[in-house]
């Protein structure tokens, strides 16, 4: 197989090549993109030994970092691609491939007048810059989502996974090239300076997706004019309403806190309605203790839960702290309104959940809490692209524009308007003649978006030259 | 009627009040928002004399500016709200009101498992900052679109229209207050310093929409961390393909250039296929001359069109110049590919049109030109929210994220995910038990989004306190 270049040694040049690759990829057929994903899955399996050798090197160096206290044990575990993780990673490529083609979908069709037909069609965003944590499976996931959605991508992974990422990117690029996907659609950046350089390529890069620590994401947001999709904070709440089923409330609160304690959709603050507080704490305190969750509570929580021997006193800072640890802040509130105001004020507009048997209260909470995901009687941990059925996610956005919440393939597309006429001028409609617009909704897709969703026949490719 | 405050004397405080108003407005019923739009239309008619008196003052001062050469005659005309313009402005409020409610629409519904149902619902973006040119009717249009879509708005109009804008904003705010719309949803900024102050309110403002000159929009984009939706340039092209019907090509080219010569979707560059150039110019040159359009052409254009007496020589700068005047740059190209590359390189990704009778060529152009609006046998001047049937537009975006092209009500919404469960935890699905997700598509809308699209009954408002 031909050697395809994936490592960048000049970010500006790479970004410009990515734009060119993106323009070609945007008009590739769904069949070609799917065939490339099949080849990628097969190539990963074929290159398994080579990939796992590189990964073993990264893990060995990571273990030394753990010894020196420069890396935590959970992060070392995320670095390891061996065993079932490898198979799951390949399976994920096939699961992205199995999703419906997100491109050239007719989002709306309008007849402006007889013979003047307007279509809105989904198209790729273009060139993405994605910076992700030290999980090599993330590289495979992001590359698959970008290829399926027709986007070129500049990738920068955590340096602890450098060897693994390089082999993975090379395998992916080489496999895709064998299916006619243009070179340059995937590029691996190597250094932090590369990331800095990428942030100023606003002419060539359309969207930056940063994943990682709060401080890191904030740094990215503050240092680029390129739109950024992601989240800095994940300060999520569970509210136990007066009409809560206490058993459900305990289950939802515990799962929200500990099912993925270092994740962005883990709960950090528990709000408890005053009229249910004693009953709730009577069940919950022992359960939190059993799961080694330390509670930081306000005065009323301490009183209702059994004193400072059980609950440490919370300070104002607790309501704004994303612990990402076995710690939970707890506050007793007097009303649904107070809970909603607390969440809208201190929260990060990520994911918040109410536990209640009162449907009207639930609806009010769902409507008024200003967050990307708002849940009723369910753990905040459900806020995830895979769990939501999006296939996979490139990230979770707390911004209000474009994608919000877990972002999958659809969030990697934009649209364009296509208008077919027969020589019509605006003067026909707004000059001396003033023909009326009909603006009738058409129940058809764009005629050229048939079959796989993309044109690709020789006849359609040619002509006009 | 109660005096409602619309003028800001502290932009930070106004922005924070706007956020509070936006949270209330987001849960207002469609019926309340529509009733407010009815009251606004009626109030504008009732206050007609007062509004037109203020406008006469602005026009009188504008006329003095024209005398001193500080304002152009076309801009003075846009300032004048009298006569049919006033009626059309009121009619526009009623046309926005007649649009379907853009809020609480179920965009997707998925059953993650029995009793665990996920809905994606449209909601307002939140707080918008809109800066617009000296057209008082724009204030009415923007305010109507924001109210219909449940967004609070900070507005700053051109200073030449200050007196008119103040009366209009006061009339609108007072009328809306009479329908239970929260105070503070509309605020009028007064100075350029106010605009500068607004650009740093990223905590309270979700989106800036600037309308105006290239330099002004670029200044806004370069000086805020708030997402900006709009366009700096409108460098639009018409390509006359080898298979063009010459009559259509002349009509489309002329209309694209002169139907709205100062607008962003007017054509600035004409590309002509070499094999049709002589035939096309034989018809087009006299037509452009009759319409007083000056042509700047490359050497081949000059040769095909009859010499430098007819066509002035173009320089490299012409291909990047948005004239907004009766000037058109013209270039002869050898192929569809060359035309597409020219447009993707020099264009502003706004609106471009091909004239051809060859359907396959048209489809190739529509797919490969990387612009928000791409047309076939139709004038570039159709790129407009009203013409597209969107009701009205807040602006046209050349960005690739969120809204693209003409942006109407839908572009002023985002979405949130709502999940209804019965106490489910992620541990049930991904712990020791590992229940499968079903991820079935539900064919229902969110049960609480019935009728007007928003809940509003007393029972639903109460509860839980």
Interface residues (C-beta under 8 A of the other chain):
Chain A: X23 X26 X27 X110 X112 X116 X118 X125 X126 X206 X207 X221 X222 X225 X227 X229 X241 X242 X243 X245 X247 X248 X251 X252 X254 X255 X259 X260 X273 X334 X335 X336 X337 X344 X355 X356 X358 X360 X361 X362 X363 X364 X365 X366 X367 X368 X370 X371 X372 X373 X374 X375 X376 X377 X378 X379 X381 X382 X383 X387 X388 X389 X399 X400 X401 X402 X404 X405 X406 X414 X415 X416 X417 X418 X419 X420 X421 X422 X423 X424 X425 X426 X427 X429 X430 X431 X437 X439 X448 X455 X459 X460 X461 X462 X463 X464 X465
Chain B: X23 X26 X27 X110 X112 X116 X118 X125 X126 X206 X207 X221 X222 X225 X227 X229 X241 X242 X243 X245 X247 X248 X251 X252 X254 X255 X259 X260 X273 X334 X335 X336 X337 X344 X355 X356 X358 X360 X361 X362 X363 X364 X365 X366 X367 X368 X370 X371 X372 X373 X374 X375 X376 X377 X378 X379 X381 X382 X383 X387 X388 X389 X399 X400 X401 X402 X404 X405 X406 X414 X415 X416 X417 X418 X419 X420 X421 X422 X423 X424 X425 X426 X427 X429 X430 X431 X437 X439 X448 X455 X459 X460 X461 X462 X463 X464 X465
